[in-house]
């Protein structure tokens, strides 16, 4: 069975287009689990009408924790039933292509049976009217834990998990209390547990870019300068600390090798400047692209990782 996890909050303006794209899938979802974080617009009414119009899709609506998007998704992950074979995460304002679920499932079926697997990929970024489309950034270097510790390439709105990954993250979601963003945490916990992440270069959804985005596409010179200020200010280091605390909550689920990498990262980031710089090279931590890798070394130089 294929399920969808949808986190909503005052999404009435664009929600219907997303729901319609579920119905248009060539691989039909059987279950839609929604956590609504206290919407005061017509979000819940739209969801109730959708459930009535499409009885072939079971719709379960939960009251969210009202603690933001990341906690809203964690709330959903904790509710997933054992009967789900594949689950897709969904934002409330995108539009999926009809092959979104079938392509993701096909990619995950290439992973060895019983192994934790996560599929994610590129998107077509667009405006509110679904115009001005452009392809999102790709991934030149492979996904892995050495990358996940210092950068995220797995957008939550592109994610599908197989049954082994569902079992992993459902249990880990019970253990963790605070995460920076749910998709980065999922990327870290899946790779940390020795799972496989497949990054698809073929976009499967329209990703609206607007002021309400929690995290947008981060394109252009202005976005680069913002990320540089973000790094220099120490906020990235704070995020790394939160991520590490979250991983420790589920340390028993991680591989021995990745536990050693965490230990090396924690000790190295607080060492001398030469220790910090050497730690990145010795352990093989990396970000995407030359500029990304240079920013990682800059962060180490300034003690901001």
C-alpha positions, -999 to 999 in steps of 0.1 A, spaced: 0 0 0 12 35 -8 4 63 16 9 100 16 18 122 47 6 157 43 13 185 68 -11 215 66 -14 250 81 -36 276 65 -30 262 31 -65 267 16 -53 290 -12 -32 262 -30 -42 230 -13 -68 218 -39 -42 217 -67 -20 194 -46 -49 171 -37 -60 169 -73 -25 158 -82 -28 129 -58 -59 117 -77 -41 120 -110 -13 96 -100 -9 65 -122 -1 46 -90 -30 54 -68 -24 62 -31 -46 42 -7 -41 63 24 -37 101 30 -27 110 65 -30 147 73 -18 166 103 -33 201 105 -15 225 127 -44 247 137 -56 261 104 -81 290 107 -89 292 70 -108 266 48 -81 240 49 -101 215 69 -132 220 48 -113 213 17 -99 181 32 -133 170 43 -148 176 8 -119 158 -8 -125 127 14 -162 127 5 -154 130 -32 -127 103 -32 -138 73 -10 -111 52 -27 -85 71 -7 -88 67 30 -82 101 47 -72 104 83 -71 139 97 -51 146 129 -47 177 151 -11 188 148 11 197 177 11 234 167 49 236 170 58 243 134 63 223 102 91 200 114 71 188 145 40 185 124 57 160 101 73 142 131 37 139 145 27 122 112 57 99 111 48 86 146 13 77 134 22 55 104 6 20 104 25 -12 98 4 -19 67 21 8 46 47 -4 20 57 30 7 51 65 20 55 98 3 59 131 22 39 161 8 38 198 12 4 216 9 12 238 -20 30 218 -47 16 200 -77 28 164 -84 33 150 -118 12 118 -125 43 96 -123 55 110 -89 46 79 -69 51 52 -95 86 65 -104 96 67 -67 83 32 -59 102 18 -90 134 34 -78 130 20 -43 122 -15 -56 158 -16 -69 171 -16 -34 178 -49 -18 148 -64 1 148 -54 38 173 -26 33 163 9 44 157 31 13 148 67 6 141 82 -28 142 120 -34 152 143 -62 150 174 -82 119 196 -87 107 223 -111 107 255 -92 79 279 -101 59 308 -89 24 308 -73 8 305 -107 30 275 -116 48 296 -142 85 307 -147 97 271 -142 133 261 -138 151 230 -128 163 228 -92 199 220 -83 212 185 -89 236 165 -68 271 160 -84 283 140 -55 266 109 -41 243 109 -10 258 95 22 262 101 59 295 120 54 275 145 33 243 144 54 261 156 85 270 189 69 244 194 41 210 183 30 200 174 -6 168 155 2 139 178 -1 110 166 20 84 172 -7 103 148 -30 107 120 -5 95 84 -6 104 58 20 102 20 17 89 -3 44 122 -7 61 127 30 62 92 35 76 100 12 105 133 30 111 119 66 111 87 57 129 108 44 158 133 72 157 105 98 156 94 85 190 129 91 204 137 125 190 123 157 204 138 185 185 150 187 148 161 216 127 140 205 97 123 171 92 138 163 58 174 169 69 168 147 99 153 120 77 183 122 54 207 118 84 188 90 102 184 70 70 221 73 59 232 70 95 215 36 98 232 24 67 203 30 44 205 39 7 194 72 -7 185 75 -44 186 110 -58 165 113 -90 176 138 -116 141 137 -133 118 162 -115 84 149 -104 67 179 -91 62 217 -94 76 234 -63 60 267 -56 84 295 -44 67 322 -23 71 341 9 55 313 30 81 287 21 99 274 51 130 268 30 131 279 -6 153 272 -36 182 295 -24 191 307 -59 210 338 -70 237 361 -55 214 373 -27 207 338 -15 245 330 -16 253 361 5 225 351 29 239 316 33 274 331 39 260 354 67 241 324 80 274 305 83 295 333 97 268 342 123 270 308 139 235 297 131 247 268 110 268 256 140 237 258 162 219 237 136 247 211 136 244 209 174 207 203 172 212 176 145 239 158 165 216 158 196 188 143 175 211 116 162 222 107 197 186 101 206 186 72 182 222 62 185 213 25 188 199 26 153 231 39 137 260 19 123 292 16 142 311 34 114 287 63 115 288 65 153 326 69 149 321 96 123 298 115 147 324 112 175 351 125 152 329 154 140 320 164 176 355 163 189 370 179 158 346 208 156 357 220 190 394 214 185 421 238 174 419 254 140 442 228 125 423 200 141 390 214 127 404 216 92 422 183 93 390 166 106 371 174 74 398 160 52 405 130 74 369 119 78 359 128 42 330 152 51 318 170 20 292 194 5 280 196 -30 301 217 -55 334 235 -51 317 265 -35 299 243 -10 331 225 -1 350 257 4 322 271 26 326 239 48 363 246 52 356 283 59 331 272 86 358 250 101 383 278 100 359 302 118 347 275 142 312 277 128 304 241 121 
